[in-house]
């Protein structure tokens, strides 16, 4: 359906679908497609602009292609024998990351082992402390018994000396 009065052979703009009935509002026209505009001299100007833009786009495309080539060179390291690409660097970084994770795991294991050794050392210290207390107690008891033996020995000597001094006379009547 023509909503603008276009003539035969003119270039036109058209729309399809529900929007095709909008130019006829408020009336509701049952249509699937409608002409909504006529293309005039601006179309020719647009065509020349398109040609200019095409050249500009070609140059931009060439520049973009060159940048892509440089990016690939950087990624792959194709600048010569002494260059390393980003992909190789990334692989090395991932390898280093794995090595760091392994080192972290080993350090964690070593830390757990150290904690276990510290715990065992504390247990040994406690056991030695108890043993020292028991040894000190046993020494004190042994010293007390030694003192008692010394006292008993001294008493025995005194008795022996008393008997020896009396010539054994006190002992004869003991029968």
C-alpha positions in Angstrom: 0.0 0.0 0.0 1.4 3.4 -1.0 1.1 6.0 1.8 3.2 8.8 0.0 2.0 8.8 -3.6 5.1 7.4 -5.3 5.3 7.3 -9.1 6.3 4.5 -11.3 10.1 4.0 -11.4 10.8 6.0 -8.3 13.0 4.5 -5.6 11.0 4.1 -2.3 11.4 3.1 1.3 9.0 0.5 2.6 8.2 -1.3 5.8 6.7 -4.8 6.5 4.7 -6.2 9.3 2.4 -4.4 11.8 4.3 -1.1 11.3 3.0 -1.0 7.7 -0.4 0.2 9.0 1.1 3.1 11.1 1.1 5.8 8.3 -2.7 5.4 8.1 -3.5 5.9 11.8 -6.0 6.5 13.3 -7.6 4.3 10.6 -6.7 0.6 10.7 -5.7 -0.6 7.3 -5.1 -4.3 6.9 -1.6 -4.4 5.2 1.6 -6.4 5.4 3.8 -3.9 3.6 3.5 -0.1 2.9 5.6 2.5 1.0 6.6 5.1 3.6 9.0 7.4 1.7 10.4 8.3 -1.7 14.2 8.4 -2.3 15.3 11.6 -4.0 18.6 13.2 -5.0 20.0 12.5 -1.6 20.2 8.8 -2.7 22.8 9.8 -5.3 24.8 11.7 -2.8 24.6 8.8 -0.4 25.9 6.5 -3.2 28.9 8.8 -3.7 29.5 8.8 0.1 29.3 5.1 0.1 32.0 4.9 -2.5 34.2 7.3 -0.4 33.5 5.4 2.8 34.3 2.2 0.9 37.8 3.5 0.1 38.2 4.7 3.8 37.0 1.2 4.9 39.5 -0.5 2.6 42.3 1.6 4.2 41.0 0.9 7.7 40.7 -2.8 6.8 44.3 -2.8 5.6 45.4 -1.1 8.8 43.5 -3.6 10.9 45.0 -6.5 8.9 48.5 -5.0 9.6 47.7 -4.7 13.3 46.4 -8.3 13.4 49.6 -9.4 11.8 51.6 -7.5 14.4 49.5 -9.0 17.2 50.1 -12.5 15.8 53.8 -11.8 15.7 53.7 -10.7 19.3 51.6 -13.7 20.3 53.7 -16.3 18.5 57.1 -14.5 18.8 57.9 -14.5 15.1 60.2 -11.5 15.2 63.4 -13.6 15.0 65.3 -16.3 16.8 65.7 -14.3 20.0 62.1 -13.5 20.6 59.5 -15.2 22.7 55.8 -14.9 22.0 53.1 -14.2 24.5 51.8 -17.7 24.1 55.2 -19.2 25.1 55.3 -16.7 28.0 51.8 -17.8 29.0 52.9 -21.4 29.0 55.9 -20.6 31.1 53.7 -18.5 33.5 51.4 -21.5 33.9 54.3 -23.8 34.5 55.6 -21.4 37.1 52.2 -21.2 38.7 52.1 -25.0 38.9 55.6 -24.9 40.5 54.4 -22.3 43.0 51.4 -24.4 43.9 53.7 -27.4 44.3 56.0 -25.4 46.5 53.0 -24.2 48.5 51.9 -27.8 49.0 55.4 -28.8 50.2 55.6 -25.8 52.5 52.2 -26.7 53.9 53.4 -30.3 54.4 56.6 -29.1 56.1 54.6 -26.8 58.4 52.4 -29.7 59.4 55.5 -31.9 60.1 57.1 -29.1 62.1 53.9 -28.7 64.2 53.9 -32.5 64.8 57.6 -32.3 65.9 56.8 -29.4 68.2 53.9 -31.4 69.7 56.2 -34.4 70.2 58.9 -32.2 71.8 56.3 -30.7 74.2 55.3 -34.3 75.2 59.0 -35.2 75.7 59.4 -32.0 77.9 56.4 -33.0 80.0 57.7 -36.5 80.4 61.2 -35.2 81.4 59.7 -32.8 83.8 57.7 -35.6 85.5 60.9 -37.8 85.5 62.9 -35.0 87.1 60.2 -34.5 89.8 60.2 -38.2 90.5 64.0 -38.3 90.6 64.1 -35.3 93.0 61.5 -37.0 95.2 63.5 -40.3 95.1 66.7 -38.3 95.9 64.9 -36.7 98.8 63.7 -40.0 100.1 67.1 -41.6 99.6 68.7 -38.7 101.5 66.2 -39.1 104.3 66.9 -42.9 104.5 70.7 -42.2 104.4 70.3 -39.7 107.3 68.3 -42.4 109.2 71.0 -44.9 108.5 73.7 -42.5 109.6 71.8 -41.9 112.8 71.3 -45.6 113.4 75.0 -46.2 112.6 76.0 -43.5 115.0 73.8 -45.0 117.7 75.3 -48.4 117.0 78.8 -47.1 117.4 77.8 -45.4 120.6 76.4 -48.6 121.9 79.5 -50.5 120.6 81.8 -48.0 122.3 79.8 -48.3 125.5 80.0 -52.0 125.5 83.7 -51.9 124.6 84.4 -49.4 127.4 82.6 -51.6 130.1 84.6 -54.6 129.0 81.5 -56.5 128.2 80.5 -56.7 131.8 77.0 -55.4 131.1 76.5 -58.1 128.5 77.4 -61.1 130.9 74.4 -60.6 133.0 72.1 -60.5 130.1 71.9 -64.3 129.9 
